[in-house]
């Protein structure tokens, strides 16, 4: 019988990233309701209406493609509509959904171009009080496993998904891979501030 496991085979043994790693590194919930792809076959006008109602804006025609929304549209909206003490509770909730979609599309469930987010994730943000009841950590790990398998089997050229999570996990597990701590400590806060001056988007 053939079994498939998502593990790294090393000279010293086998290892893999686990749910506990996801919970400890990113603080994501690993218990609760599953994050599944429900039936979200909305027409384009319906998707735009959902954006207007849940996000507080309707994206321009060139900033959404099918059921995907460009991350730049979300970023620009957040930058242009910063939250102040005069905003209503509904506006704060809409802004929070925009930020959540930026994290989902730009960090947790990246596409191959790292440029858009699936609007299907809006269904999990509709009731903002229910967000912490979903097992997002399980979904992220499953997505990472699928990307690793697809790339290892030659089905894809480039890996996408939560690779930052994989990188932090590798640094914590394989100390030979992590950056030199002495070199990091040699940079003063003033030097770091000067180095970041020329960047459009600081890390």
C-alpha positions as CSV (number, residue, x, y, z in Angstrom):
1,X,0.0,0.0,0.0
2,X,1.3,3.4,-1.0
3,X,1.5,6.1,1.7
4,X,2.3,9.7,1.2
5,X,3.9,11.8,3.8
6,X,5.1,15.4,3.7
7,X,8.5,15.0,5.3
8,X,12.1,16.1,4.7
9,X,14.5,13.2,4.5
10,X,17.9,14.2,6.0
11,X,21.1,12.2,6.8
12,X,20.2,12.5,10.5
13,X,16.6,11.4,10.1
14,X,13.2,12.7,9.0
15,X,11.5,15.9,10.0
16,X,8.5,18.0,9.0
17,X,6.6,21.2,10.0
18,X,3.7,20.4,12.2
19,X,0.5,22.0,13.4
20,X,2.2,22.9,16.7
21,X,4.9,24.7,14.7
22,X,2.3,26.7,12.8
23,X,0.6,27.6,16.1
24,X,3.8,28.6,17.8
25,X,5.4,30.5,14.9
26,X,2.4,32.4,13.6
27,X,0.0,32.1,16.4
28,X,-2.8,30.7,14.2
29,X,-5.7,28.8,15.6
30,X,-5.3,25.0,14.9
31,X,-8.7,24.0,16.4
32,X,-12.2,25.0,15.4
33,X,-14.2,25.1,12.2
34,X,-12.5,24.0,8.9
35,X,-11.6,26.5,6.3
36,X,-13.1,24.9,3.2
37,X,-14.0,26.1,-0.3
38,X,-17.7,26.4,-0.1
39,X,-19.9,27.1,-3.0
40,X,-19.1,30.7,-3.9
41,X,-20.2,30.9,-7.5
42,X,-21.1,34.5,-7.5
43,X,-21.5,36.5,-10.7
44,X,-19.2,39.5,-11.2
45,X,-21.9,42.1,-10.2
46,X,-22.6,40.0,-7.1
47,X,-18.9,39.9,-6.2
48,X,-18.6,43.7,-6.6
49,X,-21.6,44.2,-4.4
50,X,-20.0,42.0,-1.7
51,X,-16.8,44.0,-1.9
52,X,-18.8,47.2,-1.5
53,X,-20.8,45.8,1.5
54,X,-18.0,43.9,3.3
55,X,-14.9,45.9,2.3
56,X,-16.3,49.4,1.9
57,X,-15.2,50.0,-1.7
58,X,-15.8,48.7,-5.2
59,X,-12.5,47.8,-7.0
60,X,-11.9,49.2,-10.4
61,X,-12.4,46.9,-13.4
62,X,-8.7,46.5,-14.0
63,X,-8.0,45.6,-10.4
64,X,-10.0,42.4,-10.1
65,X,-9.9,39.4,-12.3
66,X,-12.6,36.8,-12.1
67,X,-13.0,35.9,-8.4
68,X,-9.6,37.5,-7.5
69,X,-8.8,40.9,-6.2
70,X,-5.5,42.6,-6.7
71,X,-3.6,43.1,-3.4
72,X,-2.6,46.6,-4.6
73,X,-6.3,47.6,-4.6
74,X,-6.6,46.6,-1.0
75,X,-3.3,48.3,0.0
76,X,-4.2,51.5,-1.7
77,X,-7.7,51.6,-0.1
78,X,-6.2,51.1,3.3
79,X,-3.6,53.8,2.8
80,X,-6.2,56.3,1.5
81,X,-8.8,55.5,4.2
82,X,-6.9,55.3,7.5
83,X,-9.0,54.7,10.6
84,X,-9.5,57.6,12.9
85,X,-11.6,58.3,16.0
86,X,-14.4,59.6,13.8
87,X,-15.0,56.3,11.9
88,X,-18.1,54.3,12.5
89,X,-17.9,50.7,13.8
90,X,-19.0,49.4,10.4
91,X,-16.1,51.3,8.7
92,X,-13.6,49.9,11.2
93,X,-14.9,46.4,10.5
94,X,-14.7,46.9,6.8
95,X,-11.1,48.2,7.2
96,X,-10.3,45.1,9.3
97,X,-11.5,42.8,6.6
98,X,-9.3,44.6,4.1
99,X,-6.2,44.1,6.3
100,X,-7.2,40.5,6.9
101,X,-7.4,39.9,3.1
102,X,-4.0,41.5,2.7
103,X,-2.6,39.0,5.2
104,X,-4.4,36.1,3.7
105,X,-3.4,36.9,0.1
106,X,0.1,38.3,0.9
107,X,1.3,35.9,3.5
108,X,-0.9,32.9,4.2
109,X,-2.3,31.7,0.9
110,X,-0.1,33.3,-1.7
111,X,-0.8,32.7,-5.4
112,X,2.0,32.0,-7.9
113,X,2.5,35.7,-8.6
114,X,1.9,37.0,-5.1
115,X,-0.4,39.7,-6.6
116,X,-4.0,38.8,-5.8
117,X,-6.3,37.2,-3.2
118,X,-9.3,34.9,-3.8
119,X,-12.5,36.6,-2.8
120,X,-13.8,33.3,-1.6
121,X,-12.0,34.1,1.7
122,X,-14.5,36.9,2.3
123,X,-17.1,34.3,3.4
124,X,-14.9,33.6,6.5
125,X,-14.7,37.4,7.3
126,X,-18.3,38.2,6.9
127,X,-19.1,37.7,10.6
128,X,-16.0,39.4,12.1
129,X,-16.7,37.8,15.5
130,X,-16.5,34.3,14.1
131,X,-13.0,34.7,12.6
132,X,-11.2,33.3,15.6
133,X,-13.3,30.2,15.5
134,X,-11.8,28.9,12.2
135,X,-8.8,26.5,12.1
136,X,-6.7,28.8,9.9
137,X,-3.5,27.1,11.0
138,X,-4.7,23.7,9.6
139,X,-5.6,25.3,6.3
140,X,-2.2,27.0,6.0
141,X,-0.3,23.8,6.8
142,X,-2.4,21.8,4.3
143,X,-1.7,24.5,1.6
144,X,2.0,24.4,2.3
145,X,2.1,20.6,2.1
146,X,0.3,20.7,-1.2
147,X,2.7,23.3,-2.6
148,X,5.7,21.3,-1.4
149,X,4.4,18.1,-3.0
150,X,3.4,19.8,-6.3
151,X,6.9,21.3,-6.6
152,X,8.7,18.1,-5.5
153,X,6.8,16.1,-8.1
154,X,7.6,18.5,-10.9
155,X,4.1,19.7,-11.4
156,X,5.2,23.3,-10.7
157,X,8.3,25.2,-11.3
158,X,8.0,27.7,-8.5
159,X,6.7,27.1,-5.0
160,X,4.1,29.5,-3.6
161,X,2.0,29.5,-0.4
162,X,3.2,30.3,3.1
163,X,7.0,30.0,2.4
164,X,7.9,32.6,5.0
165,X,6.5,30.2,7.6
166,X,8.7,27.4,6.2
167,X,11.7,29.7,6.2
168,X,11.2,30.6,9.9
169,X,10.6,27.0,10.8
170,X,13.9,26.0,9.0
171,X,15.8,28.7,10.8
172,X,14.6,27.5,14.2
173,X,15.2,23.8,13.4
174,X,18.4,23.9,11.4
175,X,20.7,26.4,13.1
176,X,23.3,26.1,10.3
177,X,20.7,27.8,8.0
178,X,19.8,30.8,10.2
179,X,21.5,34.2,9.8
180,X,24.6,35.0,11.7
181,X,23.5,36.4,15.0
182,X,26.8,38.3,15.6
183,X,26.5,40.0,12.3
184,X,22.9,41.0,13.1
185,X,23.9,42.4,16.5
186,X,26.7,44.5,14.9
187,X,24.1,46.8,13.2
188,X,23.0,49.6,15.4
189,X,19.5,51.0,15.3
190,X,20.8,54.2,13.8
191,X,22.6,52.3,11.0
192,X,19.4,50.3,10.3
193,X,17.3,53.4,10.2
194,X,19.7,55.0,7.6
195,X,19.7,51.8,5.5
196,X,15.9,51.9,5.3
197,X,15.6,55.5,4.2
198,X,15.8,54.7,0.5
199,X,13.3,51.9,0.6
200,X,9.8,52.6,-0.7
201,X,8.3,49.9,1.5
202,X,10.4,49.1,4.7
203,X,10.5,45.5,5.7
